[in-house]
């Protein structure tokens, strides 16, 4: 009985040893390395969009001023200003600038043309921007917010990194010395992406 057990054990030991030697003797390895190349063309893309929180009055392509601030039910309403959106439309913006710029630096500027009577719009059209917001948190804010109203015609923001973000824009029209009537002009935003 002991002998049978011993023979079984011996047989197992031999099998394990044989299997171990076979694995070591026949384990072959070979490798190949493949390079990765990503050719990314320089991008500078700018679009005007609306989001769910924005005012739906008018169209994204037109900034519409049609209510005096003192007619907007504001406790400090001022007849010398119009806002787009109205100040009563809290938490909204007129539109969003959607930007994709993958250069080492990005510059955003604005140019205002047209006039309100004899007054150039470039001298009376202000902007307030909430900054740049990337589509992925945290955190999603990239800075660039206004600290006060500024003339849109001299507006400029620069980042020394690639940027994919939106920028909410609010507008104010200064009315001192402006005659009544319908006045039209254009805002041209330009984004430059530089390697």
Backbone as ProteinMPNN parsed JSONL, in Angstrom:
{"seq_chain_A": "XXXXXXXXXXXXXXXXXXXXXXXXXXXXXXXXXXXXXXXXXXXXXXXXXXXXXXXXXXXXXXXXXXXXXXXXXXXXXXXXXXXXXXXXXXXXXXXXXXXXXXXXXXXXXXXXXXXXXXXXXXXXXXXXXXXXXXXXXXXXXXXXXXXXXXXXXXXXXXXXXXXXXXXXXXXXXXXXXXXXXXXXXXXXXXXXXXX", "coords_chain_A": {"N_chain_A": [[0.816, -1.176, 0.0], [1.885, 1.279, 0.836], [3.807, 1.37, -0.984], [2.475, 1.649, -3.401], [1.372, 4.127, -3.047], [3.735, 5.583, -2.847], [4.742, 5.134, -5.422], [2.855, 6.469, -6.943], [3.205, 9.07, -6.086], [5.799, 9.496, -6.941], [5.437, 9.275, -9.657], [3.888, 11.539, -10.174], [5.643, 13.575, -9.456], [7.612, 13.311, -11.384], [6.162, 13.87, -13.68], [5.465, 16.574, -13.302], [7.982, 17.764, -13.238], [8.829, 17.194, -15.825], [6.96, 18.588, -17.338], [7.572, 21.186, -16.568], [10.18, 21.501, -17.592], [9.663, 21.279, -20.293], [8.198, 23.601, -20.841], [10.065, 25.654, -20.354], [11.971, 25.043, -22.267], [10.694, 25.484, -24.713], [9.701, 28.091, -24.857], [9.39, 30.784, -26.74], [10.034, 34.121, -27.767], [9.135, 37.027, -29.553], [9.297, 40.335, -30.847], [7.857, 43.294, -32.284], [8.081, 46.724, -33.083], [5.921, 49.422, -33.565], [5.707, 52.595, -34.895], [4.029, 55.643, -33.892], [2.349, 58.226, -35.418], [0.966, 61.39, -35.388], [-0.524, 63.634, -37.321], [-1.54, 66.752, -37.028], [-3.414, 69.157, -38.37], [-3.268, 72.743, -38.168], [-5.785, 74.443, -36.373], [-8.335, 76.918, -36.483], [-11.191, 77.859, -35.561], [-14.375, 79.37, -35.434], [-17.565, 79.889, -34.176], [-20.927, 81.117, -33.836], [-23.22, 80.396, -31.414], [-26.174, 79.198, -29.665], [-27.2, 78.336, -26.336], [-29.173, 76.306, -24.059], [-29.735, 77.981, -21.921], [-29.712, 80.519, -22.889], [-31.063, 83.673, -24.073], [-33.857, 83.556, -26.239], [-34.787, 85.476, -27.831], [-34.839, 87.12, -30.883], [-32.212, 86.348, -33.263], [-29.317, 84.148, -33.286], [-27.39, 85.323, -34.897], [-27.738, 88.059, -34.81], [-27.461, 90.865, -32.761], [-29.813, 92.219, -30.8], [-31.085, 95.262, -29.774], [-33.759, 96.52, -28.097], [-35.152, 97.587, -25.968], [-35.317, 100.072, -23.546], [-33.243, 100.435, -20.676], [-34.458, 101.495, -18.369], [-37.028, 100.739, -18.765], [-37.198, 98.139, -18.172], [-38.023, 97.066, -15.828], [-36.153, 97.268, -13.745], [-34.742, 98.043, -10.591], [-32.76, 99.981, -10.529], [-32.88, 101.047, -13.034], [-31.741, 102.583, -16.069], [-32.114, 105.158, -18.309], [-30.212, 105.728, -20.179], [-29.069, 103.504, -21.259], [-29.154, 100.438, -23.159], [-29.6, 96.921, -23.056], [-28.436, 93.716, -24.147], [-28.594, 90.431, -23.56], [-31.704, 91.611, -21.975], [-31.34, 93.058, -18.707], [-33.104, 91.921, -16.953], [-33.271, 89.351, -17.828], [-31.907, 87.334, -16.264], [-28.944, 85.4, -15.831], [-28.748, 84.661, -18.442], [-27.456, 84.885, -21.82], [-26.512, 86.72, -24.777], [-25.396, 85.381, -26.959], [-23.169, 82.595, -27.589], [-19.722, 82.342, -28.155], [-18.19, 79.89, -29.93], [-15.227, 78.2, -29.834], [-12.437, 76.721, -31.424], [-9.129, 76.25, -31.232], [-6.016, 75.176, -31.889], [-3.385, 75.958, -31.766], [-0.17, 77.047, -30.421], [-0.688, 79.445, -29.327], [-3.572, 81.546, -28.932], [-5.62, 84.109, -30.159], [-8.321, 86.265, -29.651], [-10.339, 88.673, -31.106], [-12.377, 91.637, -31.697], [-14.253, 93.548, -34.054], [-16.03, 96.451, -34.689], [-18.419, 97.85, -36.79], [-20.362, 100.406, -38.486], [-22.995, 102.792, -37.648], [-24.844, 104.791, -35.283], [-26.891, 106.955, -36.232], [-25.015, 109.79, -36.354], [-23.123, 108.799, -34.726], [-20.482, 106.642, -34.25], [-20.838, 103.121, -33.943], [-18.767, 101.74, -32.827], [-17.9, 103.327, -30.782], [-19.81, 103.219, -28.803], [-20.746, 100.699, -28.174], [-20.659, 98.198, -25.87], [-19.162, 95.303, -24.248], [-19.566, 92.433, -22.165], [-18.019, 89.684, -20.996], [-18.324, 86.339, -19.819], [-16.079, 84.803, -19.644], [-14.045, 81.956, -20.649], [-15.149, 78.691, -21.287], [-14.471, 75.382, -21.011], [-15.626, 72.274, -22.458], [-15.454, 70.193, -20.689], [-15.452, 69.353, -17.322], [-13.547, 68.615, -14.244], [-11.587, 71.669, -13.448], [-13.862, 73.679, -15.391], [-13.56, 76.271, -16.215], [-11.664, 78.641, -18.002], [-10.812, 81.159, -17.546], [-10.454, 84.646, -18.562], [-12.622, 86.282, -18.177], [-14.636, 89.276, -18.123], [-13.908, 92.126, -16.102], [-15.308, 94.371, -15.924], [-17.611, 96.356, -17.911], [-16.546, 96.719, -21.264], [-15.335, 98.419, -24.197], [-16.453, 96.942, -27.131], [-15.151, 97.075, -29.576], [-12.477, 97.244, -28.991], [-11.983, 94.932, -27.713], [-10.102, 92.129, -26.615], [-8.689, 88.914, -26.204], [-6.272, 86.575, -25.078], [-4.695, 83.378, -25.194], [-2.074, 81.278, -24.271], [-1.996, 78.575, -25.157], [-3.492, 75.568, -26.5], [-7.015, 75.753, -27.188], [-10.306, 74.775, -26.592], [-13.388, 75.848, -26.353], [-16.282, 77.667, -25.061], [-17.565, 81.014, -25.082], [-19.535, 83.127, -23.253], [-21.414, 85.989, -24.175], [-22.426, 89.267, -23.348], [-24.132, 92.333, -24.057], [-24.011, 95.94, -24.18], [-25.471, 99.03, -24.93], [-24.562, 102.347, -25.194], [-26.377, 105.287, -24.829], [-26.201, 108.053, -24.767], [-26.463, 111.043, -26.491], [-27.338, 109.797, -28.798], [-29.496, 109.637, -31.53], [-33.018, 108.89, -31.943], [-34.358, 106.035, -33.737], [-33.839, 103.462, -36.264], [-30.936, 101.677, -36.175], [-28.083, 100.207, -37.627], [-25.406, 97.817, -37.733], [-22.312, 95.971, -37.727], [-20.678, 93.264, -36.078], [-17.562, 91.854, -36.078], [-16.015, 89.037, -35.197], [-12.802, 87.691, -34.64], [-10.688, 84.923, -34.632], [-7.422, 83.891, -34.06], [-5.109, 81.401, -34.533], [-1.979, 80.345, -33.658], [1.028, 78.66, -34.465]], "CA_chain_A": [[0.0, 0.0, 0.0], [2.803, 2.4, 0.89], [4.57, 1.354, -2.21], [1.617, 2.212, -4.447], [1.325, 5.581, -2.817], [5.032, 6.139, -3.215], [4.846, 5.12, -6.87], [2.0, 7.555, -7.456], [3.87, 10.332, -5.816], [6.965, 9.567, -7.804], [4.941, 9.547, -11.007], [3.465, 12.936, -10.214], [6.824, 14.417, -9.408], [8.268, 13.221, -12.684], [5.33, 14.582, -14.655], [5.6, 18.021, -13.074], [9.319, 18.157, -13.667], [8.881, 17.111, -17.284], [6.179, 19.701, -17.883], [8.318, 22.415, -16.322], [11.301, 21.56, -18.512], [9.14, 21.495, -21.641], [7.813, 25.01, -20.969], [11.27, 26.472, -20.459], [12.708, 24.732, -23.486], [9.985, 25.882, -25.924], [9.153, 29.444, -24.728], [10.053, 31.7, -27.654], [9.434, 35.461, -27.761], [9.579, 37.927, -30.62], [8.555, 41.602, -30.766], [7.998, 44.312, -33.324], [7.644, 48.032, -32.609], [5.268, 50.244, -34.589], [5.681, 54.001, -34.53], [2.755, 56.359, -33.94], [2.515, 59.585, -35.912], [-0.296, 62.129, -35.459], [-0.36, 64.884, -38.057], [-2.713, 67.551, -36.677], [-3.402, 70.479, -38.997], [-3.602, 73.883, -37.318], [-7.215, 74.781, -36.431], [-8.82, 78.194, -35.97], [-12.608, 77.81, -35.92], [-15.199, 80.239, -34.609], [-18.985, 79.848, -34.507], [-21.849, 81.736, -32.894], [-24.242, 79.404, -31.088], [-27.025, 79.443, -28.499], [-27.431, 77.172, -25.497], [-30.521, 76.264, -23.485], [-29.919, 79.06, -20.949], [-29.644, 81.821, -23.545], [-32.282, 84.304, -24.548], [-34.25, 83.13, -27.585], [-35.28, 86.659, -28.533], [-33.983, 87.404, -32.017], [-31.449, 85.215, -33.797], [-27.927, 84.162, -32.828], [-26.549, 86.142, -35.759], [-28.037, 89.488, -34.673], [-27.621, 91.377, -31.406], [-30.972, 93.116, -30.892], [-31.403, 96.194, -28.695], [-35.116, 97.032, -28.357], [-35.818, 98.023, -24.739], [-34.501, 100.911, -22.67], [-33.018, 99.773, -19.392], [-35.428, 101.964, -17.369], [-38.307, 100.098, -19.084], [-36.961, 96.711, -17.982], [-38.409, 96.731, -14.45], [-34.983, 97.196, -12.874], [-34.815, 99.092, -9.563], [-31.791, 101.024, -10.863], [-32.926, 101.199, -14.494], [-31.133, 103.81, -16.563], [-32.574, 105.449, -19.674], [-29.067, 105.954, -21.063], [-28.503, 102.231, -21.698], [-29.923, 99.268, -23.577], [-28.817, 95.711, -22.837], [-28.813, 92.491, -24.851], [-30.024, 90.381, -23.245], [-32.152, 92.535, -20.934], [-30.832, 92.691, -17.387], [-34.098, 91.066, -16.295], [-33.056, 87.974, -18.284], [-30.761, 86.949, -15.447], [-28.343, 84.101, -16.119], [-28.77, 84.377, -19.875], [-26.504, 85.656, -22.613], [-27.069, 86.877, -26.117], [-24.926, 84.218, -27.693], [-21.898, 82.016, -27.177], [-18.709, 82.12, -29.179], [-17.627, 78.548, -29.834], [-13.869, 78.349, -30.356], [-11.46, 75.634, -31.452], [-7.835, 76.779, -31.687], [-5.047, 74.234, -31.337], [-2.02, 76.453, -31.85], [0.472, 77.303, -29.135], [-1.337, 80.647, -28.807], [-4.85, 81.89, -29.557], [-6.034, 85.486, -29.908], [-9.685, 86.588, -30.062], [-10.577, 90.115, -31.166], [-13.649, 92.042, -32.29], [-14.256, 94.798, -34.814], [-17.399, 96.95, -34.787], [-18.632, 98.843, -37.847], [-21.71, 100.957, -38.525], [-23.199, 103.998, -36.858], [-26.181, 105.148, -34.808], [-26.923, 108.353, -36.672], [-23.65, 110.257, -36.617], [-22.255, 108.232, -33.69], [-19.979, 105.303, -34.608], [-21.157, 102.064, -32.987], [-17.527, 101.339, -32.16], [-17.698, 104.18, -29.612], [-20.905, 103.121, -27.831], [-21.146, 99.309, -27.971], [-19.833, 97.538, -24.857], [-19.32, 93.859, -24.077], [-19.174, 91.806, -20.897], [-17.941, 88.238, -21.24], [-18.169, 85.525, -18.614], [-14.856, 84.018, -19.718], [-14.03, 80.817, -21.553], [-15.559, 77.491, -20.582], [-14.227, 74.145, -21.743], [-16.778, 71.378, -22.346], [-15.227, 69.08, -19.763], [-14.962, 69.694, -15.982], [-13.366, 69.876, -13.509], [-12.598, 72.719, -13.548], [-14.055, 73.956, -16.809], [-13.332, 77.682, -16.525], [-10.305, 78.947, -18.453], [-10.526, 82.576, -17.329], [-10.801, 85.558, -19.648], [-13.859, 87.002, -17.888], [-14.553, 90.721, -17.961], [-14.05, 92.667, -14.745], [-16.241, 95.482, -16.099], [-17.974, 96.546, -19.306], [-15.458, 97.252, -22.072], [-15.708, 98.646, -25.588], [-16.302, 95.719, -27.917], [-14.229, 97.302, -30.683], [-11.106, 97.071, -28.518], [-11.956, 93.669, -26.982], [-9.096, 91.152, -27.025], [-8.287, 87.905, -25.229], [-5.219, 85.712, -25.61], [-4.271, 82.224, -24.417], [-0.852, 80.654, -24.793], [-2.22, 77.131, -25.132], [-4.657, 75.189, -27.309], [-8.262, 76.057, -26.487], [-11.605, 74.378, -27.126], [-14.234, 76.423, -25.316], [-17.306, 78.642, -25.437], [-17.492, 82.274, -24.342], [-20.82, 83.825, -23.242], [-21.258, 87.423, -24.411], [-23.536, 90.193, -23.095], [-23.847, 93.603, -24.724], [-24.637, 97.161, -23.671], [-25.412, 100.168, -25.854], [-24.598, 103.653, -24.536], [-27.321, 106.061, -25.634], [-26.025, 109.503, -24.662], [-26.21, 111.71, -27.756], [-27.779, 108.986, -29.935], [-30.856, 109.99, -31.958], [-33.917, 107.759, -32.109], [-34.422, 105.46, -35.075], [-33.282, 102.113, -36.421], [-29.516, 101.769, -36.502], [-27.529, 98.882, -37.915], [-23.96, 97.692, -37.866], [-21.804, 94.604, -37.699], [-19.581, 92.862, -35.199], [-16.771, 90.782, -36.673], [-15.081, 88.388, -34.27], [-11.718, 86.99, -35.334], [-9.809, 84.098, -33.808], [-6.162, 83.566, -34.73], [-4.398, 80.306, -33.881], [-0.605, 80.431, -34.15], [1.938, 77.608, -34.008]], "C_chain_A": [[0.865, 1.246, 0.0], [3.555, 2.507, -0.432], [3.769, 1.97, -3.352], [1.546, 3.716, -4.285], [2.64, 6.229, -3.236], [5.2, 6.187, -4.713], [4.019, 6.223, -7.497], [2.669, 8.892, -7.26], [5.06, 10.515, -6.734], [6.545, 9.905, -9.228], [4.516, 10.995, -11.16], [4.662, 13.86, -10.261], [7.531, 14.429, -10.749], [7.477, 14.001, -13.722], [5.487, 16.084, -14.51], [6.949, 18.502, -13.555], [9.424, 18.17, -15.179], [8.133, 18.277, -17.912], [6.925, 21.009, -17.714], [9.466, 22.568, -17.298], [10.811, 21.84, -19.93], [8.785, 22.964, -21.854], [9.043, 25.881, -21.146], [11.979, 26.245, -21.791], [12.031, 25.296, -24.734], [9.365, 27.274, -25.834], [9.958, 30.391, -25.608], [9.311, 33.042, -27.64], [10.006, 36.275, -28.908], [8.744, 39.196, -30.526], [8.807, 42.432, -32.012], [7.48, 45.617, -32.736], [7.09, 48.834, -33.775], [5.24, 51.684, -34.103], [4.281, 54.585, -34.637], [3.04, 57.779, -34.385], [1.145, 60.238, -36.022], [-0.019, 63.469, -36.128], [-1.629, 65.704, -37.853], [-2.617, 68.917, -37.343], [-3.81, 71.564, -37.995], [-5.074, 74.237, -37.498], [-7.45, 76.17, -35.842], [-10.264, 78.298, -36.429], [-13.432, 78.607, -34.92], [-16.64, 80.169, -35.092], [-19.784, 80.582, -33.444], [-22.998, 80.767, -32.671], [-25.105, 79.913, -29.939], [-27.055, 78.184, -27.662], [-28.8, 77.299, -24.835], [-30.783, 77.407, -22.513], [-29.979, 80.446, -21.591], [-31.022, 82.369, -23.888], [-32.585, 83.801, -25.954], [-34.816, 84.291, -28.389], [-34.324, 87.009, -29.668], [-33.248, 86.151, -32.469], [-30.016, 85.277, -33.297], [-27.033, 85.085, -33.643], [-26.795, 87.636, -35.668], [-28.176, 89.84, -33.204], [-28.689, 92.453, -31.472], [-31.131, 93.946, -29.625], [-32.792, 96.765, -28.983], [-35.864, 97.429, -27.088], [-34.848, 98.879, -23.924], [-34.375, 100.235, -21.307], [-34.019, 100.233, -18.325], [-36.831, 101.433, -17.65], [-38.238, 98.585, -18.852], [-37.244, 96.262, -16.543], [-37.206, 96.498, -13.539], [-35.046, 98.321, -11.852], [-33.857, 100.252, -9.827], [-31.759, 101.263, -12.366], [-32.455, 102.561, -14.955], [-31.522, 104.013, -18.023], [-31.427, 105.647, -20.663], [-28.436, 104.661, -21.568], [-29.577, 101.301, -22.23], [-29.002, 98.06, -23.395], [-29.345, 94.575, -23.705], [-27.968, 91.359, -24.286], [-30.398, 91.444, -22.221], [-31.537, 92.12, -19.608], [-31.82, 91.814, -16.619], [-33.985, 89.608, -16.728], [-31.815, 87.42, -17.584], [-30.271, 85.551, -15.813], [-28.332, 83.731, -17.581], [-27.682, 85.187, -20.572], [-27.061, 85.774, -24.025], [-26.653, 85.729, -27.02], [-23.615, 83.726, -27.1], [-20.97, 81.977, -28.388], [-18.125, 80.741, -28.934], [-16.285, 78.543, -30.563], [-13.119, 77.02, -30.324], [-10.177, 76.214, -32.035], [-6.747, 75.923, -31.072], [-3.6, 74.671, -31.523], [-1.423, 76.647, -30.466], [-0.051, 78.593, -28.511], [-2.605, 80.918, -29.603], [-5.186, 83.322, -29.175], [-7.432, 85.691, -30.469], [-9.86, 88.091, -30.003], [-11.937, 90.382, -31.783], [-13.481, 93.379, -32.989], [-15.706, 95.212, -35.015], [-17.475, 98.019, -35.877], [-20.083, 99.304, -37.816], [-21.829, 102.155, -37.602], [-24.648, 104.1, -36.403], [-26.339, 106.636, -35.08], [-25.517, 108.772, -37.048], [-22.649, 109.68, -35.616], [-21.775, 106.842, -34.103], [-20.345, 104.28, -33.524], [-19.922, 101.626, -32.21], [-17.29, 102.135, -30.886], [-18.741, 103.973, -28.518], [-21.352, 101.693, -27.522], [-20.153, 98.614, -27.037], [-20.099, 96.042, -24.833], [-18.925, 93.477, -22.657], [-19.175, 90.308, -21.152], [-17.686, 87.496, -19.937], [-16.896, 84.705, -18.6], [-14.993, 82.864, -20.692], [-14.28, 79.535, -20.761], [-15.341, 76.268, -21.465], [-15.387, 73.178, -21.516], [-16.587, 70.236, -21.369], [-14.722, 69.605, -18.426], [-14.142, 68.525, -15.433], [-11.952, 70.396, -13.684], [-12.758, 73.085, -15.0], [-13.805, 75.41, -17.173], [-11.873, 77.913, -16.899], [-9.956, 80.417, -18.228], [-10.966, 83.423, -18.502], [-12.068, 86.342, -19.409], [-13.606, 88.505, -17.813], [-14.601, 91.075, -16.48], [-14.989, 93.856, -14.751], [-16.637, 95.511, -17.576], [-16.8, 97.165, -20.037], [-15.942, 97.455, -23.503], [-15.441, 97.381, -26.394], [-15.261, 95.883, -29.017], [-12.778, 97.121, -30.274], [-10.946, 95.779, -27.709], [-10.873, 92.751, -27.532], [-8.819, 90.197, -25.868], [-7.239, 87.007, -25.879], [-4.936, 84.585, -24.636], [-3.033, 81.638, -25.075], [-0.932, 79.141, -24.639], [-3.363, 76.81, -26.075], [-5.937, 75.389, -26.497], [-9.448, 75.519, -27.274], [-12.62, 74.799, -26.08], [-15.34, 77.271, -25.921], [-17.152, 79.87, -24.555], [-18.851, 82.962, -24.399], [-20.62, 85.34, -23.324], [-22.557, 88.168, -24.093], [-23.139, 91.564, -23.622], [-24.607, 94.755, -24.082], [-24.429, 98.279, -24.685], [-25.548, 101.457, -25.056], [-25.41, 104.61, -25.413], [-27.146, 107.571, -25.546], [-25.667, 110.085, -26.033], [-26.658, 110.944, -28.984], [-29.232, 109.328, -30.266], [-31.694, 108.718, -32.107], [-33.923, 107.262, -33.543], [-33.88, 104.046, -35.078], [-31.857, 102.241, -36.921], [-28.95, 100.36, -36.66], [-26.006, 98.924, -38.03], [-23.578, 96.23, -37.835], [-20.706, 94.449, -36.659], [-18.857, 91.717, -35.905], [-15.789, 90.27, -35.631], [-14.04, 87.647, -35.101], [-10.914, 86.188, -34.319], [-8.591, 83.718, -34.641], [-5.452, 82.498, -33.903], [-3.005, 80.238, -34.492], [0.24, 79.298, -33.602], [3.063, 78.17, -33.168]], "O_chain_A": [[0.604, 2.178, -0.761], [3.882, 3.594, -0.908], [4.307, 2.717, -4.169], [1.647, 4.474, -5.25], [2.66, 7.274, -3.886], [5.738, 7.159, -5.244], [4.439, 6.842, -8.474], [2.694, 9.735, -8.157], [5.284, 11.611, -7.247], [7.187, 10.699, -9.915], [4.773, 11.607, -12.197], [4.682, 14.823, -11.027], [8.001, 15.477, -11.192], [8.053, 14.711, -14.547], [5.629, 16.79, -15.508], [7.046, 19.539, -14.212], [10.045, 19.066, -15.752], [8.594, 18.879, -18.882], [6.917, 21.851, -18.611], [9.706, 23.671, -17.788], [11.468, 22.556, -20.685], [9.039, 23.515, -22.926], [9.057, 26.762, -22.006], [12.528, 27.183, -22.368], [12.711, 25.564, -25.724], [8.548, 27.611, -26.692], [11.08, 30.76, -25.263], [8.087, 33.074, -27.514], [11.202, 36.22, -29.196], [7.573, 39.124, -30.153], [9.822, 42.289, -32.693], [6.523, 45.604, -31.962], [7.706, 48.918, -34.838], [4.785, 51.949, -32.99], [3.445, 54.078, -35.386], [3.878, 58.463, -33.797], [0.254, 59.7, -36.68], [0.646, 64.332, -35.555], [-2.672, 65.397, -38.432], [-1.818, 69.752, -36.921], [-4.604, 71.316, -37.088], [-5.564, 74.323, -38.624], [-6.846, 76.546, -34.837], [-10.543, 78.76, -37.535], [-13.213, 78.526, -33.711], [-16.912, 80.365, -36.277], [-19.369, 80.66, -32.288], [-23.672, 80.363, -33.618], [-24.798, 80.932, -29.321], [-26.95, 77.081, -28.196], [-29.501, 78.29, -25.034], [-31.939, 77.772, -22.298], [-30.264, 81.434, -20.913], [-32.004, 81.633, -23.979], [-31.676, 83.638, -26.768], [-35.276, 84.1, -29.515], [-33.126, 87.176, -29.439], [-33.616, 85.035, -32.104], [-29.542, 86.349, -32.921], [-26.026, 85.579, -33.135], [-26.141, 88.412, -36.365], [-28.925, 89.188, -32.476], [-28.501, 93.482, -32.121], [-31.292, 93.4, -28.534], [-32.985, 97.424, -30.004], [-37.083, 97.594, -27.12], [-33.718, 98.476, -23.649], [-35.292, 99.551, -20.852], [-34.394, 99.44, -17.461], [-37.739, 101.654, -16.848], [-39.119, 97.844, -19.288], [-36.767, 95.216, -16.102], [-37.24, 95.632, -12.666], [-35.375, 99.451, -12.211], [-34.112, 101.378, -9.399], [-30.723, 101.642, -12.912], [-32.734, 103.574, -14.314], [-31.287, 103.147, -18.865], [-31.662, 105.725, -21.869], [-27.395, 104.693, -22.225], [-30.738, 101.356, -21.823], [-27.786, 98.161, -23.558], [-30.545, 94.482, -23.965], [-26.757, 91.324, -24.503], [-29.524, 92.105, -21.66], [-31.242, 90.941, -19.408], [-31.423, 91.052, -15.738], [-34.536, 88.722, -16.074], [-30.816, 87.086, -18.221], [-31.062, 84.643, -16.069], [-27.954, 82.616, -17.938], [-27.069, 86.069, -19.97], [-27.959, 85.03, -24.419], [-27.47, 85.176, -27.755], [-23.032, 84.363, -26.223], [-21.38, 81.626, -29.495], [-17.621, 80.46, -27.847], [-16.213, 78.842, -31.755], [-13.159, 76.291, -29.333], [-10.144, 76.621, -33.196], [-6.567, 75.938, -29.854], [-2.688, 73.848, -31.445], [-2.095, 76.436, -29.457], [0.117, 78.818, -27.312], [-2.707, 80.573, -30.78], [-5.056, 83.71, -28.014], [-7.707, 85.338, -31.616], [-9.569, 88.719, -28.985], [-12.575, 89.478, -32.324], [-12.685, 94.224, -32.579], [-16.523, 94.408, -35.463], [-16.694, 98.97, -35.883], [-20.931, 98.667, -37.192], [-20.898, 102.493, -36.871], [-25.557, 103.572, -37.043], [-25.966, 107.472, -34.258], [-24.899, 108.192, -37.942], [-21.467, 110.024, -35.648], [-22.598, 105.946, -34.288], [-20.18, 104.545, -32.333], [-20.026, 101.19, -31.064], [-16.563, 101.684, -30.0], [-18.581, 104.494, -27.414], [-22.242, 101.492, -26.695], [-18.975, 98.459, -27.36], [-21.121, 95.57, -25.33], [-18.07, 94.108, -22.036], [-20.209, 89.729, -21.485], [-16.94, 87.955, -19.072], [-16.647, 83.977, -17.639], [-15.947, 82.804, -21.467], [-13.693, 79.325, -19.7], [-15.948, 76.137, -22.528], [-16.061, 73.254, -20.488], [-17.47, 69.389, -21.231], [-13.669, 70.242, -18.381], [-14.044, 67.504, -16.114], [-11.107, 69.585, -14.064], [-11.851, 72.82, -15.79], [-13.838, 75.75, -18.356], [-10.962, 77.449, -16.214], [-8.904, 80.872, -18.678], [-11.754, 82.981, -19.338], [-12.56, 87.005, -20.321], [-12.505, 88.947, -17.484], [-15.264, 90.396, -15.697], [-15.423, 94.306, -13.691], [-16.071, 94.783, -18.391], [-16.125, 98.041, -19.497], [-16.843, 96.756, -23.968], [-14.346, 96.819, -26.347], [-14.562, 94.927, -29.354], [-11.927, 96.867, -31.127], [-9.904, 95.553, -27.094], [-10.729, 92.602, -28.745], [-8.727, 90.608, -24.712], [-7.308, 86.716, -27.074], [-4.932, 84.782, -23.421], [-2.964, 81.521, -26.298], [-0.044, 78.513, -24.062], [-4.138, 77.703, -26.42], [-5.944, 75.217, -25.278], [-9.58, 75.773, -28.471], [-12.709, 74.174, -25.023], [-15.345, 77.557, -27.118], [-16.67, 79.781, -23.426], [-19.291, 83.349, -25.482], [-19.769, 85.902, -22.635], [-23.64, 87.759, -24.51], [-21.96, 91.917, -23.634], [-25.688, 94.577, -23.52], [-23.337, 98.445, -25.227], [-26.523, 101.644, -24.329], [-25.15, 104.725, -26.611], [-27.887, 108.305, -26.2], [-24.69, 109.67, -26.656], [-26.395, 111.377, -30.106], [-30.094, 109.311, -29.388], [-31.172, 107.632, -32.358], [-33.536, 107.988, -34.46], [-33.511, 103.5, -34.038], [-31.604, 102.841, -37.966], [-29.302, 99.446, -35.914], [-25.417, 99.946, -38.381], [-24.438, 95.353, -37.911], [-19.923, 95.363, -36.4], [-19.48, 90.724, -36.284], [-14.858, 90.97, -35.233], [-14.357, 87.054, -36.132], [-10.511, 86.708, -33.279], [-8.719, 83.279, -35.783], [-5.224, 82.68, -32.707], [-2.864, 80.091, -35.706], [0.183, 79.0, -32.409], [3.92, 77.42, -32.702]]}, "name": "protein", "num_of_chains": 1, "seq": "XXXXXXXXXXXXXXXXXXXXXXXXXXXXXXXXXXXXXXXXXXXXXXXXXXXXXXXXXXXXXXXXXXXXXXXXXXXXXXXXXXXXXXXXXXXXXXXXXXXXXXXXXXXXXXXXXXXXXXXXXXXXXXXXXXXXXXXXXXXXXXXXXXXXXXXXXXXXXXXXXXXXXXXXXXXXXXXXXXXXXXXXXXXXXXXXXXX"}
